[in-house]
Amino acid sequence: MAGITNLPMRLLAREQGASLCFTEMVSVNGLVREGTKTFSLMKSSPLDRPLGVQLFGDDPDLLAEGARLAGEFGELLDINMGCPVRKVVGSGAGSALLQSPEKVRAIVRAVRRATGLPFTVKIRTGWTAESANYLEIGRIAADEGVDAITLHPRTRSQMFEGRSDWGQIRELKEHLSIPILGSGDLFTAADVVAMLAETGCDGVMIARGALGNPWIFREALALRSGKESHPPTPAERLDVAGRHLSLFAVEAGERVAVREMRKHLCWYAHGLPGAAQFRGRVNKIDSRAELEEVMAEFFR
């Protein structure tokens, strides 16, 4: 979700019922070296609370220092030990850490000593199916003091292919006494309710399922409370997509907002009649006025 879950997207998710949001992944190397661009990834607002700051790195001392620096920006710290992308694992971070259980131990111990904030980690089931070690990693993290663990039940080698194995979330929940959050293949409100029921997990983390679909939080809460779930109307889609563009323009300027909103609008249009033609048009637009005109025409 790097480059996606910035402040505008988080605010829209919260308006639809998300109870906790996380920043994009923040490099502790960048934090410790006082990179302005890195600190900007933690930009927030009073409406963006509670906020989890998501850190990544592979050095226990740097992660501890990064935790100290990031502590004033959120109410919770999270270390991403599950990201499978080559750039991250190539630096020894993300899911590459699953290959080194003792390094995981050293990292969690160092960060736990560095902060009194709630502290969580996100993991995958292992590097490969043959080396799946999520129960061992989970036990180490719990022993060293994390407050909760999020499990995406795919291996790194799977990336995002195939189906995630929710049974592994249930197994980790049964194995540990701390809260376990589930992730993976949560694309509808029904998926959210099903994961909670099937795994017994304490909560869910929605990622790709929220792309162009902040209503997933509202719909899931409705189903959980026994109410009927209502998909967004075309007018709602236009209103929220327009607000997304406006919030983005305030944060990054119109030029950047228009360029970055192209991918978001493709997600907002997913599954609607004429979406392919709409994608083709928005990906060639450079002005906000023209973009808003095309949005209004399509969503109405």
N, C-alpha and C positions, 0 to 999 in steps of 0.2 A: 504493500500500500504506500510505498515511498512515492512522494510527489503527488499524493492524492488526499490523504487525511489531514489537510491543513485546517486552519481555523474556520473558514467558511463552511467546509463540509461537516465539521464537527458541530457547529452551531445548528445546522439544518437537521442533523441526526438527533440532537438533543430536543429540538422542537417537536420531533415525532416520537419522543419517549425513550431514547437511549439514556441509560442511567450512568454510564461511565464511558469516557472516550479517551483514546490514546493519541499522543503525537505521532508523527512520522518517526522512523528510526533515526536516532541522533547519535552520531559518532562521538565516542568519548575522546578519541584522538583530537577531533576538531574542538571539543569543549576545552580540553586541557591546554590546547595551543591558542585559546582565546579567539577562535574564529568567529567573526561577527555573523557570517552566513549560518554557521552551525547553531549559534544561540537563537537566531531568528526562527528556527524550526520549532522552538518552544513558545513562540508568541501566542498569547491567549487573551482572555477577557473575563470579566466577572460572570458572564453568562456561560462561560466554558468551564464549568466546575461540576463535579470533581474531575480533575485531569490526571491521567497517568502519563508520565514521561518515559518513553521507550528508548532504551540505550542499547548500543551494540559495540562490541570490541572483543579482544581476546586476552588482554593483559589484566590480571587481577588488580594491580596497583592503579593502573589508569582507570579501570572501571570504578574503583573505590573513589578516586578523586573526581571522576565524572559524576558519580552519585552525589557527592558533596556539592558540586557546582550546580547540578540540576535540581537539587532538593527544594530550592526556593521557587521553582517554576510550577510545581504541581503538588498534588496530595498523595501521589503514589509513584513508585519507581518500578520499572519493569525492564528486565534484560531479555532481549530477543536471542534465544538459542535455537530458533527454528527456521529462520530465513534461509531458503535454498538457493538464492540467486548467486551466480558465479562470482560476481564482484565482491560480495560479502564473504562467502565461504573461502574465496581465494586469499582473504586477509586473515583467515583463521577464526573468523567470527561466525555468528549465526549458527546454522546446523553443523558446521565443521566442529564445533565444540563437543558435539555428541560423541565424537571419536575419542575424546580425552576426558573420561569421568573424573579423574583427579584434578584436572584443570577446572572443571565445573565446580568441584568442591572448593578449590582455592578462590575462585571468583566469588561464589556465593558467600563464603566466609568473610572475604575482604569487604564486600559491599554491605553485608549485614552489620559489620563493625562500623562502617562509615555513616550509616543513616539509621534514624529511628522511625522513618516513614514506613508505611506499609510497602512491602517489597515482594514482587512476583517475578516469575520467569515463564517464558513461553518456549515450548520444546516440540519437536517431532518425535516419531517413534524410534528413530535411529537413522544412521547414515544409509544403510541398505536393509532389506528385509532379513538378510542373513545375520546382520549385526544389530537387530532391534534391541535397544537397551533402555527403553523409556521407564521401565519399572526401577531399574538401578539408578538412572539419572534422577527420577522423581524422589526416590528415597534419600539420595545424597542431598538434594536441594532442601527437602523437608528437614533432614537432620541438621543442616547448617542454618536453618532459620527463616526460609522464605515463608510468606504468609499464604500464598496460593500458587497454583501452577495451572497454566493453560496448555492443553495438549491438542495439537493438530495431528490426527492419527494417519499421517502419511510419512513415508521415509523421505529422506532428502533425494534419493535417486528417483523417486516417483515424481518429484516436482509437484505439479497440480494435475497429473494424469490419473485416470481410474477413479474409483470411489474411495473416500476415506473410511476407515474401519472404526465405526463408533463403538464397537465392542471393546476396543483398547481404552477408550475413555472410561467405560464402566469398570474395566479391570484396574486402571490406575486409581479410580475413586475407591474401590474396595481395598486397595493396597495401602492407601495413606489416610491419615486422619485430618489433614488440612483441606481447605476447599479446592476443588478441581473445576476448572472451566473447560468447556468443550468448544472446539472450532472445527471447521471443515464441512463444505457442502451445505451451508446454510443459505439457501437462495429464496426461500419463502417462509412466511409465518408458520406454515404447517411443519416445515423442517425444524424450526426452532422448538416448537412444542414436542415434536417427535424425539429430538435429541434429549431434551430434558427428561422425558418419560422413559426412554430406552436405556439411558446411561446412569441416571440418578445424579448427574453432575449438578454443581451448585449454581451454575450460570453458563451463559454462552457468549462467545466472542464472534461477532459478525464482521466479515471483511468484504470479500468480493460481492456478497449478496446485497450490500448496501450501495453498490455503484449505480448511480442513477435511480436509486430506490430507497430513500430515507424512510419511506412509509412502512418498510418491513418491521420497524420497531413498534409503530403504532398498531399494526395488524397482529403482531405476535402478542402484544399485551392484551389486545381484545380477545384473542383466542384463549389465552391463559386464564382470563377472567370469565370465560364462558359466554362471551358476547360474539356477535357476528362480525367478521372481518370485512371491511369495505376497501376495495382498491381505490387508488386516486382517480378522480375524474380528470378529463382533459384540461379543465380549467385549473385544477390543482397542480397538474404537471407543469403547466405554463407558469403559474405563479411561483412555484418552488424553483424551477429552473431559472426564472428571471431573477429571483432573490439571490440565487447562487452566483449568478453573473455579477449582480450589484455588489455583493459582499466581497467577491474576488477583486473587483475593480478598486474598491476602497483599500484592500490590503496590498495589492500588487500593481495597481495602475491598469488603465484600460487596455493597453497594448498587450501586456502579459496575460491579463484576464481573458481577453478574446482568444488568444492562442491556446491557453490551457483549458478553456471551457469547451473547446471542440470535442475532446475525448469525453468529457462529462455529458455533453448533449447527445453524443452517440449512445451513451448508456441510458440516458433519460428516454430516448426514443426506442430502445430495444423492445421488440415484439409488437410494435405498432404498425399499422398499414402505412406503407410508403417510407419506412425507416431507412432503407438502403439509399433511396434518392435523397432523403434529408441528410444523411451522413455525407454523401458526395457533395452537397451544397455547402454545409457548414465548414467542411475541411478546406474550403477555398476562400473563406471570408476573413477579412482583416479589420473590418470596422464594427464597432459595437452597434451602431444604428442599423446596419444591414443585418447583423446577426439577430438582433431583437425582432426585426421585421420577418425574417425567415422562421424564427421560433414561433411567433404569433400565428403565422400562416399555417404551420405544420400542426401545432398542438390544438388549435381551434378547429 
